[in-house]
Amino acid sequence: MSDMTTTMTFDEFIEHHGVKGMRWGVRRSRSRVSKASSGSKTTFQKAPSRLSNDQLNSRIKRMELEKRYKDLNKQDVSEGKKFSSEVLRSSGKQVATTLIAGAALLAVGHALSKKLGPDVAKAITGKKLPGQEED
């Protein structure tokens, strides 16, 4: 007998990433899928007009309890997250202000250029407007 060695290339390697406990050919029901992906928030199927007063009161109480629980368990925001949020907020305001000011300057320049001429518009705004020739 000859000594045979087998080598596998990357293309020949099969790997499976399935759902743990899932059986071949069996699909999960839609209700099971939605329950697995739903968050902790309570949702109700019936419209409030179709509920009795007791049912409605119990649902309202449940929602109020969940809201209070969420308020009591708020996580403290770290200093780094506070700092980065403030940097993003202030830089966003600065960019928006700059864009608005530029757009306003351009609009005023065009209006002045139409009414008084491009030389006056350049003298007032301090900028050459797009579409004007260099002197």
C-alpha positions, 0 to 999 in steps of 0.5 A: 500500500502506498502512503497517501496524504490528503490536503484540503484547499480553502475552496474545499472546506465546508463550514455551517453557520446555522441556528443551534438546535435547528433540524434539517427541513424544519422552519421556525414559525413566524410567532417564534421568530417574532418572539425571539427578535422582539425587545422588552417592550410590551405590545398588545394585539387588541385595540383598546376600544375592544377591551374591558375596563379591567383589561385596559387598566391592567395593560396601562399599569403594566406599561407604567411599571415598565416605564418606571423600571426603565427610568430607574435603571438608566445607565450613567453616560461615560465622560468619553461619550459625553465629550464625543457627543458635545464635540459632534454637536458643536461641530455640526452646529459650526458646519451648518452655520458656515453653510448657511452663511455661505449660501446667504452670501452667495444669494446676496452677491447674485442679487447685488450683481443683477441690480448693481453689477458684478464689480459692486457685488465683489466690492461689497461681498469681498468675493468673486461670484461663480460665473464671473470672469477674472479681471 
